[in-house]
Amino acid sequence: MKNMPANRAVFLDRDGTLMEDANYVGSLDGVILIPCAATALKRLHEAGYKLFVITNQSGVGRGYFPSEAVQQIHAHLDEQFGKHGVKIDRYYVCPHHPEDNCDCRKPKPKFLLEAASEYGLNLSNCFMIGDRPSDLMAGRNAGAKIILVLTGVGQETRAKREVTPDCVARDISAAADWILQQPD
């Protein structure tokens, strides 16, 4: 595989993209990985892409579960992906209620911009993968290429036509295929 420059990354939504979206997952019982997620991430990792998860977790702000539950889920994901030689470079979590009007909740691009600054990323060479309009708009607002996956609520997102993605992919594996075919 071709080796990408270090200033490229893939930003990933969590629920509906990497794992099944079970509405307010606050325990390990609700974590069901999308079957192809680990191998897709491995291919991206081996091609030199940094991997970042950007997730809205309003269950914390709503009082459904503590922020420690989100950390436990991410540690579990690290363990599962680690079995395939994959490391998530960083998790960015918005724990706020949607009505809090924070600056970190997708579709706002704060976390993508923060990662670009911290890791020296060129966002025009980066990708945002997600199943909701807010995922896609966060990527678009940051200047990244956006990929809609049809897992999670992706079918509904496509039907609404609120955002025009650069690519529509059946799942994270097809999204990785598309990314790896893009010219340098």
C-alpha positions as CSV (number, residue, x, y, z in Angstrom):
1,M,0.0,0.0,0.0
2,K,1.1,3.5,-0.6
3,N,2.4,5.4,2.4
4,M,0.6,8.7,3.0
5,P,2.3,11.8,4.4
6,A,1.8,12.2,8.2
7,N,-0.4,15.3,7.8
8,R,-3.4,13.3,6.7
9,A,-6.1,11.9,8.9
10,V,-9.5,10.2,8.9
11,F,-12.1,11.6,11.4
12,L,-14.6,9.1,12.4
13,D,-18.0,9.3,14.0
14,R,-18.5,6.6,16.6
15,D,-22.1,5.5,16.9
16,G,-23.5,4.3,13.6
17,T,-20.1,4.4,11.9
18,L,-17.7,2.3,14.0
19,M,-20.3,0.6,16.2
20,E,-24.0,0.0,16.0
21,D,-26.1,3.1,17.0
22,A,-28.1,2.0,20.0
23,N,-29.2,5.4,21.3
24,Y,-27.2,6.7,24.3
25,V,-24.8,3.8,24.7
26,G,-23.6,4.2,28.3
27,S,-22.2,0.7,29.0
28,L,-20.2,-2.0,27.4
29,D,-23.3,-4.1,26.9
30,G,-24.4,-1.7,24.1
31,V,-21.1,-1.8,22.2
32,I,-21.5,-3.8,19.0
33,L,-18.8,-3.1,16.5
34,I,-19.7,-2.8,12.8
35,P,-18.2,-6.1,11.5
36,C,-15.8,-4.5,9.0
37,A,-14.7,-1.6,11.2
38,A,-11.4,-3.0,12.6
39,T,-10.1,-4.2,9.2
40,A,-11.1,-0.9,7.5
41,L,-9.2,1.1,10.2
42,K,-6.2,-1.2,9.9
43,R,-6.0,-0.5,6.2
44,L,-6.2,3.2,6.8
45,H,-3.7,3.0,9.6
46,E,-1.2,1.0,7.5
47,A,-1.6,3.6,4.7
48,G,-0.3,6.2,7.2
49,Y,-3.5,8.0,8.1
50,K,-4.0,9.2,11.7
51,L,-7.3,8.1,13.1
52,F,-9.5,10.3,15.3
53,V,-13.0,9.6,16.7
54,I,-15.2,12.6,17.1
55,T,-18.4,11.9,18.9
56,N,-21.4,13.8,20.4
57,Q,-22.3,12.1,23.7
58,S,-25.2,14.1,25.0
59,G,-26.2,11.2,27.2
60,V,-23.6,12.6,29.6
61,G,-25.2,16.1,29.5
62,R,-28.7,14.6,29.8
63,G,-27.6,12.7,32.9
64,Y,-28.1,9.2,31.4
65,F,-24.6,8.1,32.2
66,P,-21.3,9.6,33.6
67,S,-18.4,10.7,31.4
68,E,-16.5,7.7,32.9
69,A,-18.8,5.4,31.0
70,V,-17.7,7.0,27.7
71,Q,-14.1,6.6,28.7
72,Q,-14.7,2.9,29.5
73,I,-16.3,2.4,26.1
74,H,-13.3,4.0,24.4
75,A,-10.9,1.9,26.3
76,H,-12.9,-1.1,25.2
77,L,-12.8,0.1,21.5
78,D,-9.0,0.6,21.9
79,E,-8.7,-3.0,23.1
80,Q,-10.9,-4.4,20.3
81,F,-9.1,-2.4,17.6
82,G,-5.7,-3.1,19.2
83,K,-6.2,-6.8,18.5
84,H,-6.1,-5.8,14.8
85,G,-3.0,-3.6,15.2
86,V,-5.0,-0.4,15.1
87,K,-4.6,2.6,17.4
88,I,-7.1,5.5,17.6
89,D,-4.8,8.5,17.9
90,R,-7.3,10.5,19.9
91,Y,-11.0,10.6,21.0
92,Y,-12.7,13.9,20.9
93,V,-15.9,13.9,22.9
94,C,-18.7,16.5,23.2
95,P,-20.5,15.6,26.5
96,H,-22.9,18.5,26.3
97,H,-26.7,18.6,26.0
98,P,-27.7,20.0,22.5
99,E,-29.3,23.0,24.2
100,D,-26.1,24.0,25.9
101,N,-25.0,25.6,22.6
102,C,-21.4,24.6,23.3
103,D,-18.6,25.1,20.7
104,C,-17.6,21.4,20.4
105,R,-20.8,19.7,19.3
106,K,-20.9,18.5,15.7
107,P,-21.7,20.1,13.2
108,K,-19.3,22.7,14.7
109,P,-15.8,21.9,13.5
110,K,-13.9,22.7,16.7
111,F,-12.5,19.2,17.2
112,L,-11.3,18.8,13.6
113,L,-9.6,22.2,13.8
114,E,-8.1,21.4,17.2
115,A,-6.7,18.1,15.8
116,A,-5.3,19.9,12.8
117,S,-3.5,22.3,15.0
118,E,-2.2,19.7,17.5
119,Y,-1.1,17.2,14.9
120,G,-0.1,19.4,12.0
121,L,-2.9,18.2,9.7
122,N,-3.8,19.7,6.3
123,L,-7.6,19.4,6.5
124,S,-8.0,19.5,2.8
125,N,-6.2,16.1,2.7
126,C,-8.4,14.7,5.5
127,F,-11.7,12.9,5.5
128,M,-14.7,12.8,7.9
129,I,-16.8,9.6,7.9
130,G,-20.2,9.6,9.5
131,D,-23.9,8.6,9.2
132,R,-25.6,11.8,10.3
133,P,-25.8,15.3,8.7
134,S,-24.0,16.7,11.8
135,D,-21.0,14.5,11.1
136,L,-20.8,15.5,7.5
137,M,-21.3,19.2,8.2
138,A,-18.5,19.1,10.8
139,G,-16.2,17.8,8.1
140,R,-17.4,20.2,5.5
141,N,-17.1,23.2,8.0
142,A,-13.5,22.2,8.6
143,G,-12.6,21.8,4.9
144,A,-12.3,18.0,4.9
145,K,-13.7,15.6,2.3
146,I,-16.9,14.0,3.7
147,I,-18.1,10.4,3.4
148,L,-21.6,9.3,4.3
149,V,-21.8,5.7,5.4
150,L,-25.2,3.9,5.1
151,T,-24.9,2.1,8.4
152,G,-26.5,3.6,11.5
153,V,-29.0,6.3,10.2
154,G,-27.1,6.8,7.0
155,Q,-30.0,5.7,4.8
156,E,-32.2,8.3,6.4
157,T,-29.5,10.9,6.1
158,R,-29.1,10.2,2.4
159,A,-32.9,10.4,1.9
160,K,-33.1,13.8,3.6
161,R,-30.5,15.2,1.2
162,E,-29.5,18.0,3.6
163,V,-25.8,17.5,2.8
164,T,-24.1,16.4,-0.4
165,P,-21.2,14.1,0.6
166,D,-18.1,13.6,-1.6
167,C,-18.8,9.9,-1.4
168,V,-21.6,7.6,-0.2
169,A,-20.3,4.2,1.0
170,R,-22.3,1.2,2.2
171,D,-20.1,1.0,5.3
172,I,-16.7,1.9,6.8
173,S,-14.9,-0.7,4.7
174,A,-16.2,0.9,1.4
175,A,-15.4,4.3,2.8
176,A,-11.8,3.1,3.4
177,D,-11.7,1.7,-0.2
178,W,-12.7,5.1,-1.5
179,I,-10.1,7.0,0.6
180,L,-7.3,4.7,-0.4
181,Q,-8.1,5.3,-4.1
182,Q,-7.8,9.0,-3.8
183,P,-4.8,10.6,-5.5
184,D,-2.0,12.0,-3.4
